[in-house]
Amino acid sequence: MADSHSKTSSACVIGAGFGGMALAIRLQSAGIATTVIEGRDKPGGRAYFWEKETDKGIFTFDGGPTVVTDPDCLRELWALSGHDMAKDVELTPVMPFYRLNWPDGTNFDYSNDHDELFAEIAKLNPKDVEGYQRFLEYSAGVYEEGYVKLGTVPFLDFKSMLKAAPALAKKQAYRSVYSMVSKFVENEKLRQALSFHTLLVGGNPMKTSSIYALIHKLEMDGGVWWTKGGTNQLIAGMVRHFERLGGVMRVGDPVVGIDVDGKRAKSVMTQSGFVQTFDAVASNADIMHSYRDLLGKSQRGWSMGRRLKRKSYSPGLFVVHFGLEGNWPGIAHHMILFGPRYKGLLDDIYQHGVLPEDFSIYLHHPSKSDPSMAPPGHSTFYALVPVAHQGKLPVDWDEVGPLLEKRILDEVGKRLVPNIHERIVTKFHYAPSDFSADLNAHLGSAFSLEPVLTQSAYFRGHNRDDVIKNFYLVGAGTHPGAGIPGVVGSAKATAGLMIEDLT
């Protein structure tokens, strides 16, 4: 611990994604002089955005997460210093949360209006209404154990894992989400509707621990929200608040190395030649990049890089951004267009590493909730499909990308938008190779380490390194994992350790 009479402690946070900004706000609120260093030309990490100017006007495309759940975990970041998030960020509710659609034309509106949800379930299978209610009880139980009790607790030693184990075993955490859902409901479409959420954090519903059923409870209680102006405006609000507290942003200058002296991180170096010493360093960068590259000159960085190489990583994503002529009020803000296969498709992505002919599409239509995302009389969309990461699918995305882009747009056209190609004003795609190049994502993975039980909690990257005692992790590669509430939770766990160590 630092002497209470000594100078203000200083900290560096590498990466201005959600985890990095949430951590920086917590540190700065606690009186630690914090500098955030971001390599890209603007903050956000995966929550990057593009503005595409056309002769029709400007289309705004969010690069990353579109679903905001548990807004209270965000509001807390402002409340720490007596501020109100609403002054910086405008959240609007999204209803339904998602519209799920199958190739046979079945639609299912998923929301937390219980009467409407029960009616939707009854349309698929009346007998499953009672089973769903039991699933909701189960989800509430794992939410309590996995999110409330453990979501912001750092797992630094195996004892902490053993302590949590009995409660998790009681909830059958060793079973997959899909298997647990199947215990409660019979209808296959409903099983898909209640298990697809793990895909939003990089997990295979067939393998990811049933603890992740807590996402259902999280949405039921807190709702699903959209940030006016795009998810990028949530990042912009976080940056504004951080700077208001006196924090320093250094953007457009990637960190290239962390100098280690003995068992302490001493200074941070950037591409431009900027070097600064800090009392503590936290990385919101990709976990493999953090150890293998940034700490690569140290024994710890080298050995952790070798160890991390053996772990399993979540899939990549292929995202088609497009702006259309016309308004499409009949297309919900969030849609899942399921393909003809579920388990087989997941096997292709997670195990076989092939690029299948079919796919499930996550369709985001932000101009439905916020017309300012597109010029008047136009609409903004992105269509996202999970694909195997580059370690399993080492294709040339410059070649494959345009072909997959056309197939995805053809499918959206067939199911929702007649003559889609003639209506497109602007479009571009973002592939796993872009995740690698822009975000240093190992193997182009979109969510870091795969969220399986053997890579969770203590078995994930530790919030504080075991050897370099003033080096910390925040974000998807550490506990509790990916997704906005996950990385904001990791920031709370990591901040607790850093504040204790530095003040």
N, C-alpha and C positions, 0 to 999 in steps of 0.2 A: 504493500500500500504506500501511496505517496504521502509525504509529510504534509500535514494540513497547513503548514506555514510556507510551503514551497510555492513556486510559480504555478500558474494554471497549467494543467496537463494538456497535452496536444494529441490529437488522433487523426489518422488519415483513413478515409474510406475509399477504396478503389472500386469504381463503378457506380453510376447513378441510376441503377434500376430501382424497382420498388423496395427491395430489401436494403440496398445501399442508402437510399434517401430516408427510409424509415429509421434505420440505425443512426444516421447522421443527425436527424432531428432529435432523437432520444439523447444522444451524447451532448449535442449543443444545448439542449434544454437543461441538462445536468451541470452545465458550466464548463464542459470540456471543449477547448478550442479545436474545432473540427474542420478539416479540409476534405472535400470530395473531389476526386480526380476521375474524369470521364474521358475515355479515348475518342468517342465519336463526336461529331460536330454538334450534337445536342443531347441533353439528358434523356433517360428513359430505358436504356437497355433494350429488353424485348418490347417495351412499351414505346418504341420509336414511332415516328409518323412521317408521312410524306404529303406534301401539297402538290397536286398536279394541275398546272394551269392549262386550260384548253380554250378554244374560241367560244365555248359556252360559259366559261367561268372556272372557278377553282373547286376541285374535288379534294377532300381531306381523307386520307387513308391511314388508319391506325395499324401499326405493325403487330402488336402483341395482344395481350389478354383483353377481352371485351366484357367479361362478366365480373361485376363487383359484388361480392358477398360479404357478409359481416362488416357493414360500414362502420360499426362501433370500434373495430380495431384500428381503423383509420382516424376516426374522430379523436381517439385517445391521443394521437400524436400532437394534435393542436392543444388539447385540454391540459397536457403536461405543463404548458406555460401560460395557461389561462386564456387561450385563444379559441376561436370558433372556426371549425373547418368550413362552414357554410359561407364564410366571407371570401374564401379562396376557391372553393370547389362547389359546383352545383350538381347534386345527384338527383336523378329522376328514376322512379320505379319502372321496371319493365314487366308488362303483363301481356300474354302469358310469359313465363320465364323462357320457355322454349316451345316451339311447335315441332313435334316429331312427325316425320312423314316416311312412309314405306312405299316401295315400288308398286304395290297394288292399289295405291291411292288413299290408304288409311292415314288419317291425321289424328294426332293426340296432343292436346294442349296441356302442358305441364305447368302447374302454378301452385300457390299455397292457399288458394280459395278451396277449402276442403269440399264444399258441396259440388263445385264444378269439377274438382279432381275426381271425386267419387263417381260422378256421372261419366267422366271420360273413361275411368277404369271399367265401369259397368258395361260400357259400349264394347269393350274388348272381351270381358268375361265377368259377369255379375258376381260369380263366386269369389273372385279375387279382391273384392272390396274389403272383406273381413281380413283376408291375408295381408293386404296392404297396410291395414291399421296395425297389425302385429309387427310388420316390418318397420313401421314408423316408430313404434315403441323400442324396437331393437336399435334403430338408428339413433334414437335419443340416448340410449344407454352408452353406445360407443362414442357418441359426441361428448358425453360427460367425461368418459375415461380418456379418450384419445385427444380431444381438442381442449376442453376446459382445464382438465388436470395436467395434461402432459404437453400441450401444444406450444407452450412458451417456456418449458423447463429444459435446460441443457442436459444432455446425457453425456457426461464426461468420463464416466467409468462404468465398468460392467455391473457393479453393485446396483447402480441406479436402474439399470435395465432389469435386473433380477427382481427389484422391488416392484416394478410396474408389471412384471410378467403374469402373476396370478390373475389380476383383474382382466388383462388382455386375453389370457387363456380361457377365462370364464366366458368371455364374449366370442370365443372361437375365432380369434384373430388369425389362426393358421388357415382358415378357410378363405376362399376367394370371395370377392364381392358378388360375382355372378352366382356362385354356388349358394351363398347365403340368401340372396334374393330369391333363388329358385326354391328354397325351403318354404318361402312364404306365398309365392304366387305361381300359378300354373301357366298362364298365357305367355308364349314366347316373346311377343311384341312388348308386353309389360316387363318381362325380365330384361329386355334390352333397355327399355325406358328407365328402369331403376338402377341400371349398372353402368351406363355409358359414361357417367361423370368422371370415372377414374382416368378416362382418355384425356380429359381436360387438364390433368396434371402429369400426363405421360405414362400412366399405368394401364396395363392390360387387365380388363375386367375379369378375365379368366384366371389371372395369377395374383393380382393385387389383393393385399389383405382386406378382409371384410371390415377392418377398422375404418376404411375409407367410405363406408356407408354413412359415416358422420356428415359427409357433404350434403346428403339429403336433408338432414336435420338443420344444418347450417342455413340452407336455402329456405326451408319451411319457416324458420324463426325470423331470419333477418331479411328475407326477400332477395331479389336480384335487381341490381341497379346499373344505371348507365350514367357516365359523366358527360354533362353537356359540353359539346365541343370535341368529344372523344376522350379515350383513356389517357391520351397525351396531356389533357388538361388537368388530370389528377396529378400527374408528375409535375406539371408546371406549377400547380398549387403547392406541392410539397417543396419544390425548389424555392418558391417565393417565401414560404414560411421559414425554411431553413436560413435563408439569407436575412430575413427580418430578425432572426435570433442572433445574427452575427456570424453565421457560418460562411465558409469560403468555397466557391465553386471554381474548379479549373477544368474547362471543357475543351475537347478537341486536341488533347495531348496525352496519348496512351502511356500508361505505366509500362516500362520495359524490364524493370527489375526491382527487387527488394534486397537491400544489403543486410546481411545477417552477421552479427558479431557474437560469436559464442552461441548462446541460446536465446539471443534477443534480436528482433528485427530493429535495425538501427535507422535506416533511411530508405526513401523511395526515389527512384529515378524515372524520368519520363523521356519520351522520344526526342523532345526538343532540347534535352540536356538539363532540364530543371531537376535539382536534387534538394530534398529537404529531410531533416531528421524529425522523427515523431516519437512520442512515448509509447504509442501503440498503433498497429496497422491492422485494418480489417479489409478483407476482400469480398466484394460482391461479384467478382469475375467468375467465370467458369472454374469449377474446382480443379480440373486437370490443368488448365492454364495457370491457375494460381500457384500450384505446387511445381509442376514440371518446368514452366517457363519463368514465372516471376521469381520463384525461390530456387530456380534450377541450379544456381551456383553453390547452394548449401547442401550438405549431406541429407538433411531432412527433406528438402524439396525434391531431390533426386530419388530418394527411396520411396517417398509417398507417391511420386509420379509413377514409379514402377508398380506399386501396389494398386493404384487407381486404375491402371491399364487393364488389370485382370477383372475389374468389376463389370456389371452389365449396365448399359445405358439405355435411356428411353429413346423412342423413335425420333425421327426427324419429322418435319412438317413441310408440306408443299402448299403454298398459299397463292391464290389468284386474286388480285385486287382489280376491280373493274367499276367504271362509272357508266351508268345507263341513261338513255333518254327516257323520260316519263317518270311518274310517281307510281309506286307499287304498294298501295295500302293493304292489299290482300296478303302480302308476304310479311310474316312476323319478323320482329327485330332479330331473334335468334332462331334458327331452324337446324334440325339434324335431318338430313336426307339419308336414311339408312339404305344400304345396298341390299342385294338379294341374299348375301351371306353375312353372318355375324362372327361365329367362332372361326370359320375357315379363313375369313379375311384377317382376323386378328392373328391367326397362326402365320399367315403369309408375311405380315408386317413384323411381328415380334420374333418369330422363330426361323422361317424359311428365307427371309430377306429377298423376296421377289417383288416385282412391281406388278400387282394383279391387274386383270382387265376391269374388275369392278372396284367400287370404293364406297365408303360412307363419307358424306360431306357435311362439315359444319359451316352453315351459311350465316354470315353476319350482315345485317341490313340496317346500319346505324341511322340512315336518313329517315327511317320509319319513326324513330323517337326524336330525332334532331335534324330537321330539314337543312340546317346550316352546314351540314357535312357535304352538301352537294349544291351546285348552282340551281336556281329556281327551275322547276319542271324536270329535274334530274334526280338520280338516286346513286348512292354509294353502297358498294357491296364488297365483302371478301368471301371466297370459298376456300375452305381449308381441308386438306386431307392428310391424315397421318401416313407416313411412308417409313420404311426401314431406314435406320441410320446408315451413314456411309461405310461403317465397318462391315455391315451385312449386305449393303446394296451399293457397291462402288461404281455407280454409273456416271457418265459425263452429263451433268445436269444442263449444260449448254445445249446438248443434243436432245436429251429426253424432255427437258422442261417445256418447250413449245408444244410437243405432242401431248403431254399430260394436261397442259393448260387447255388445249382445245377439247380434249375428252371431258374434262370437268365442266367447261362452259356448255358443251353439248348436253350433258346430263341436267344441268340447272335449266337449260332451255327447254329440254323435253318435259321436265316436271313442273316448271313454274313460269318461264318467260318465253313466250313464242317469239320466233325470229330474233333470238338473243344477239346473234353476231351482228345483225344490221343496226341494233340499238346501241352497241358499245361505242362510247365516246373516247374512253381512255382505258388502258389495261396494262398490267405488268405482273410478273410472278416473282415469288421469293422462295428459294429452294434450300435444302440442307447445306449446299455449298456456300450459300449466302450467310447462313447461321455461323458456319465455320469462319468465313472471311471477316464478317462484321462484328461477331460476338465472341470470337475465339472458342466457339462451342466445340467440345471434343466430339469427333465423328459427326458433326453437324446435328447433334442431339438437341432437341428443342427444350428439354426439361431436366437435363443433367442426369444423375444416377437414376436408374429405374426404381420406382417406389415399390419394391417387394419387401417382404418382412425381414429378409436377411440383409437388407440395405436401408433399414429404418432405425430411427432413434440412435442408440449407441453405435450401430453398424453403419451410420451415415457419416459424412464429414463432421468433425466435432466443432462446436461453436467457438471453442478456444483450442488451439493446437496443443498437443500433448508435450511437445518438445520445445518449440519456440514460444515461450510463455506470454509474449505480448503480440502474438499473431492470431487473428480471429477470422472466422468465416461467417458470412451471412448470405442468404439467398437459397436457391433451389437445391444446391449440393449439400447443404447442412440440414440439421433437424429443424422443423418437421418436414420440409420439402417444398415442392413447387406450388404455383397458384398464388393469387394475391394474398389471401389470409395466411397461407403457409409461409411465404417469405417475410411478411410483416410480423408473423409470430416468431420467425427465426431472429428478426431484428430485436424483438423484445428479450428473447433468451440471451442473445449475444451482448446486448446493451447492459443487461443486469451484471454480467461478468465483467465487462469493461469498466463500468462505473465503480464497481467494487474494487477493481484492481488499480484504478487511477485516482480515486478520491479518498 
